[in-house]
Amino acid sequence: MKIIVISDTHLETDTIPPHLAELFDKYEMIIHAGDFSSLGFYKALEKTGKLKAVHGNSDDRDVKKLLPETLVFEVEGTKIGLVHHGALSIMDTGPIRYKALEMGVNILVFGHIHRPIIEKRDVLLICPGSPTKPRMSDPCAVELIIENGTVTADIIEISGQSCSYIDFSRKLDEEQN
C-alpha cells in the first residue's frame, strides 16, 4: 500500500490546495498527524475517503471533538500508531520511542515539530514535517510503502514556501558563491 504521511498543515481553507490534491491522488491512504487548524480543511481531506488522523494542539474545538488524540490501526499486518505531540525535541527521540513501545506498534507517526525525521530502531519513528508550514526544512511529507511485510519510508519534497531560515541560508550561500 502506498501511503502519504503529513502533519502540521495549519490551513484555514475548506479545499485541498491543487498541488496537494494532485499529490494525494497518487496514494491509497493519507495519514495526518494533527494540526489541520480548521474544520474545513479536515473535512476536505476526509472527503477523499483515504484519511487516518488525530487532532493536534492547534486544531479548533470542532476538529478535536471529531478526532482522537491517539490512533492505532493496521496496514497489511503492520501496526501503525499515530499521535501529534510525539517529540518535544528533534535531538532526543527516546520519549517517542517509549510511546511507540507503550502503544505496541511497529511504526509511530508523530507531528508537532514541523521538521522531518525518519528513524529506525526497534520501531520506525516518522515525523513527516509539514507540507505547508515547515520549520528548518523545505515543505515535505513522507512516502510510506508497505508491501508483503516490507516497509519503506522516504522523505519527499513538496512545492511550496520553505521556512524563512532555509531561504536566508540559501541566499547567503548564493552571495558567497
C-alpha positions in Angstrom: 0.0 0.0 0.0 1.3 3.5 -0.9 0.7 6.0 1.9 1.4 9.7 2.1 2.1 10.9 5.6 1.7 14.6 6.5 1.3 16.8 9.6 1.0 20.4 10.7 -0.7 21.8 7.6 -2.3 24.7 9.6 -4.7 25.5 6.7 -7.7 27.8 7.1 -9.5 26.6 4.0 -12.2 24.2 3.1 -10.5 22.9 0.0 -7.3 21.0 -0.7 -4.7 23.2 -2.4 -4.3 21.9 -6.0 -0.6 20.9 -5.7 -1.5 18.8 -2.6 -4.6 17.3 -4.2 -2.5 16.2 -7.2 0.0 14.6 -4.8 -2.7 12.9 -2.7 -4.3 11.3 -5.8 -1.1 9.1 -6.1 -1.7 7.4 -2.8 -4.1 4.9 -1.3 -4.1 6.4 2.2 -3.4 9.8 3.8 -2.1 9.8 7.3 -2.3 13.2 9.0 -0.6 13.6 12.5 -2.7 16.6 13.5 -2.8 20.4 13.4 -5.2 20.8 10.4 -6.1 24.0 12.2 -9.6 24.3 10.6 -12.6 22.0 10.4 -13.0 22.9 6.7 -9.6 21.5 5.8 -10.1 18.4 7.9 -13.5 17.8 6.1 -11.9 18.3 2.7 -9.3 15.6 3.5 -12.0 13.4 5.0 -14.0 13.5 1.7 -11.1 11.7 -0.1 -12.1 8.6 1.8 -8.4 7.9 2.4 -7.8 9.7 5.7 -6.5 8.3 9.0 -5.9 11.2 11.5 -5.5 12.5 15.0 -6.0 16.0 16.3 -3.2 18.4 17.2 -2.8 21.1 19.8 -3.6 23.9 17.3 -6.8 22.3 15.9 -10.0 24.1 16.6 -12.5 22.7 19.1 -14.7 21.0 16.4 -11.7 19.1 15.0 -10.7 18.0 18.5 -14.3 16.7 19.1 -14.1 14.6 15.9 -10.6 13.1 16.1 -8.8 11.1 18.8 -5.6 12.1 20.5 -4.0 8.8 19.6 -4.9 6.1 17.0 -3.7 2.6 16.3 -4.5 0.8 13.1 -3.1 -2.0 10.9 -2.0 -2.0 7.3 -1.1 -5.3 5.8 -0.1 -6.8 9.2 1.9 -3.7 10.3 0.6 -1.9 13.3 0.8 1.9 12.9 0.4 4.3 15.8 -0.5 8.0 15.3 -0.1 10.9 17.7 0.5 14.6 17.4 2.8 15.5 20.3 5.4 12.9 19.7 8.7 14.5 20.4 9.3 17.9 22.0 12.9 17.8 20.8 14.4 16.7 17.5 17.6 15.9 19.3 16.1 13.2 21.6 13.6 10.7 20.1 13.8 8.5 23.2 10.5 9.5 24.6 8.6 8.9 21.4 10.2 5.5 21.1 8.9 4.7 24.5 5.4 5.9 23.4 5.6 3.5 20.4 6.6 0.6 22.6 3.8 1.5 25.0 1.3 1.5 22.1 2.6 -1.8 20.8 3.2 -0.5 17.3 5.7 -1.2 14.6 5.6 2.4 13.2 4.8 5.5 15.2 3.9 8.7 13.2 4.0 12.0 15.1 4.0 15.7 14.3 4.3 19.0 16.1 7.9 19.8 15.2 7.3 20.7 11.5 10.6 19.1 10.5 11.0 15.6 9.0 12.5 12.7 10.9 12.7 9.0 9.9 14.5 6.9 12.5 14.6 3.1 12.5 15.4 1.4 15.8 13.3 -1.5 17.1 10.4 0.6 15.9 10.1 3.0 12.9 9.6 6.6 14.0 8.3 9.1 11.4 7.7 12.8 11.6 6.7 14.0 8.2 7.5 17.6 8.7 5.0 20.0 7.1 3.9 20.4 3.5 2.7 24.0 4.2 4.4 25.4 7.3 7.9 23.8 7.6 10.5 24.7 10.2 14.2 24.4 9.4 13.3 22.4 6.2 11.6 22.6 2.9 7.9 21.7 2.6 7.8 17.9 2.7 5.9 14.7 3.5 6.8 11.1 3.9 6.0 8.4 1.4 5.4 5.1 3.3 5.1 1.9 1.3 4.0 -1.3 3.0 4.1 -4.4 0.8 4.4 -8.1 1.7 5.8 -7.4 5.1 8.4 -4.9 3.9 8.2 -1.2 5.0 10.0 1.6 3.3 9.8 5.3 4.2 11.3 8.2 2.3 11.0 12.0 2.8 9.6 13.7 -0.3 9.8 17.4 -1.1 6.7 19.3 -1.9 6.4 22.5 -3.8 5.8 25.5 -1.6 7.4 28.1 0.7 10.4 26.9 2.7 10.9 28.3 6.2 12.5 31.7 6.3 15.7 30.3 7.9 16.2 28.0 4.9 15.6 30.8 2.5 18.0 33.1 4.3 20.7 30.4 4.4 20.3 29.7 0.7 20.6 33.5 0.0 23.9 33.6 2.0 25.3 30.6 0.0 24.4 32.4 -3.3 26.1 35.6 -2.2 29.3 33.7 -1.2 29.5 31.8 -4.4 
